[in-house]
Amino acid sequence: MTEENIINVEQVDAGYGAFPILENVSFTVQRSEVFAILGGSGCGKSTLLKHMIGLNPPLGGQILIMGDRIFGGTAEERERAMRHFGVTYQSGALFGSMTLLENVCLPLEVFTDLPRDARLLVASMKLDLVGLKNFASYFPADISGGMKKRAAIARALALDPKILFLDEPSAGLDPITAAELDRLILRLRDTQGITFVVVTHELASLFAIADRCIMLDKPTRGILVEGRPADLRDHPPCAAVRAFFNRELPHE
Amino acid sequence: MTLHLPEVCSSESVTLLWRDVLPDVARLGAGDTLVLDANGVKTCDGVGEALIVEIFRRSAQQGFAISRQDENRIIAETLALFDIASFAEDPASTNPKRNTHTNEQMGEAAVRIYDDLCEQMSFLGEVACFAFSLLIRPGRLRLRDTMLHFERAGIDALPITLLIGFLMGLILAFLSAASLKQFGVEVYVADLIAIGLFRELGPLITAIILAGRTGSAFAAELGTMKVNEEIDALTTFDLPPVFFLALPRIIASTLVMPLLSIFAVIAGLLGGLVVLSGMDIPAVTYWQHVIQSSTLNNILLGLIKSLIFGLLVGLVGCSHGLQTARTADGVGRAATAAVVGSLILITIFDGIFAVLFYLLGI
């Protein structure tokens, strides 16, 4: 794994309106690593993710995706930054009126001039990558939750992004399906060289896939700790980290 | 034949190759050899991989040989990642064919209409049962919910009802005045407006507003609750959704309709007054004619119609809301169906009333 920074989050104040949920947050994500953002409910994980994927501007600071500013730069710079990544949402967010193949084809139709047979082949290959090639003609309503998440990953991969943002990928999945999804993430990282940024609080998935993580903290409105998940679990630097990784209740 | 893959196999470069070179590849057959040169390739994304897969797929189908030049192992890695044999079938064939057979479509539509009718009748029966139980024990009515829906369907709809009612009176006055002026009896425009608004246009316009505004809102609210499994939660608590959610809405829409209708009529009469004042007819004369024409019969017939229309809007809106499909477009379809269904029923019942009143001579 090279040590090249692919995402730079620099002194970002995250939040909505006038009140930041997180202040002065800085970290980097390196190429071809699985990077996890952790924290308890309401600590600002999803808010930070929304800033990183360009949905909401941060209250301060800047976010660089492969050197391009997602906010605060030119429209061309933002467009370039947006083309570097794909996103999958908690529910999969597939379009219910389209088959899986049509769902994956959609970004290719909009952003490329490929002929129809080429688009269909590319989409079919993306579905093959996530193990859903034989379900290409199914509608999202006809497949399970785990399959929906895999199909959403296939759709996010359609334009060959360098980075994939995953919001709670294992949430609501049984342990076997979650493990399959973890394996898929690692396989895509190894075969396609994709960088993953995963927002999660599923500890089993975290230890299985994440190379590095940051843990956000609600009381201090910042990053409590940064490092390898196993190291943080085995040598927690503070009580809050130990409590999180060992699922301990706070002392009365 | 030699095919040189570009240095950067991206969607732009591969699109050109796909369009210009693949037709030539299609002419190759058994005994031919295609030299696939990937030595110059530095980066290859998914589209480039698709081109490689497509060439190998065609080789398997057409029988031509492929000679690889693959210093950077681009082709080898692609073949390791994708099983060419599994792509033998055309991906387009996996896309389901939408049913375009007219007979089948008509049959499906007939079954759907029949199922819809059965569900509506079952819903109507359920509402009737709960309404009867309310008559016995009125205290069971969720008064706070009913008042909330009354406010949303009634008070919140007042501005648009007044505006449309006023404009309707204005338009009616202009249209009828133009004809009656030829005979010098434009003063009778007041009678026409009063009878027209009380008996027909007041209830009808208000019902259309209620269907578009409140009926669709009922369907969307209940549909969203169904998608969010809130309806399931009520059922498992043994709280019948029809009683708990639909009945307060239906009662509110039924009771609010006559009131809105009265406001629409008053606004319409004021609209007529504005037009006739411009034609030098004194306001006193106008009001005298309006009062003469506003018989108890006309007012009561309008109010009865309003009650029935309000009931129809509430019933159709709630029924479609509770039958919403749990899909992304389910709520939208329910709201649309609620409005369309309400409008059709309102028109049908209006026709029935017209025939009935004519036969009864009222």
Contacts between the chains, C-beta under 8 A, distances in Angstrom:
chain1	res1	chain2	res2	distance
A	95	B	328	7.2
A	96	B	327	4.9
A	96	B	328	4.0
A	96	B	329	6.5
A	97	B	328	7.3
A	97	B	329	6.3
A	99	B	95	6.3
A	99	B	96	6.3
A	101	B	91	6.8
A	101	B	94	6.1
A	101	B	95	5.9
A	102	B	95	7.1
A	108	B	11	7.9
A	111	B	11	7.8
A	112	B	11	4.2
A	112	B	15	6.7
A	112	B	47	7.2
A	113	B	11	7.5
A	113	B	12	7.8
A	113	B	15	4.9
A	114	B	11	6.1
A	114	B	14	7.4
A	114	B	15	5.3
A	114	B	18	6.7
A	114	B	47	6.6
A	115	B	15	7.5
A	115	B	18	5.8
A	115	B	19	6.4
A	116	B	92	7.5
A	117	B	90	7.6
A	117	B	91	7.7
A	117	B	92	6.7
A	118	B	14	7.5
A	118	B	15	7.4
A	118	B	18	5.0
A	118	B	47	7.2
A	118	B	50	6.2
A	118	B	51	7.7
A	118	B	54	7.3
A	120	B	90	7.9
A	120	B	91	3.9
A	120	B	92	5.3
A	120	B	95	7.7
A	121	B	50	4.8
A	121	B	53	6.6
A	121	B	54	5.9
A	121	B	87	7.2
A	121	B	91	5.5
A	122	B	46	5.6
A	122	B	47	5.8
A	122	B	50	4.4
A	123	B	91	7.0
A	124	B	87	6.9
A	124	B	91	4.0
A	124	B	94	7.3
A	125	B	46	6.6
A	125	B	49	6.6
A	125	B	50	5.8
A	125	B	53	6.5
A	125	B	82	6.0
A	125	B	87	7.6
A	126	B	46	6.6
A	128	B	82	6.1
A	128	B	83	8.0
A	128	B	86	7.0
A	128	B	87	7.9
A	129	B	81	7.6
A	133	B	86	6.7
A	136	B	91	7.0
A	136	B	94	4.3
A	136	B	95	7.5
A	137	B	94	4.8
A	137	B	95	6.0
A	137	B	96	4.8
A	141	B	326	7.9
A	141	B	327	6.0
A	157	B	46	7.1
A	158	B	46	7.5
A	159	B	11	7.9
A	160	B	45	3.9
A	160	B	46	4.7
A	160	B	47	7.4
A	191	B	81	6.1
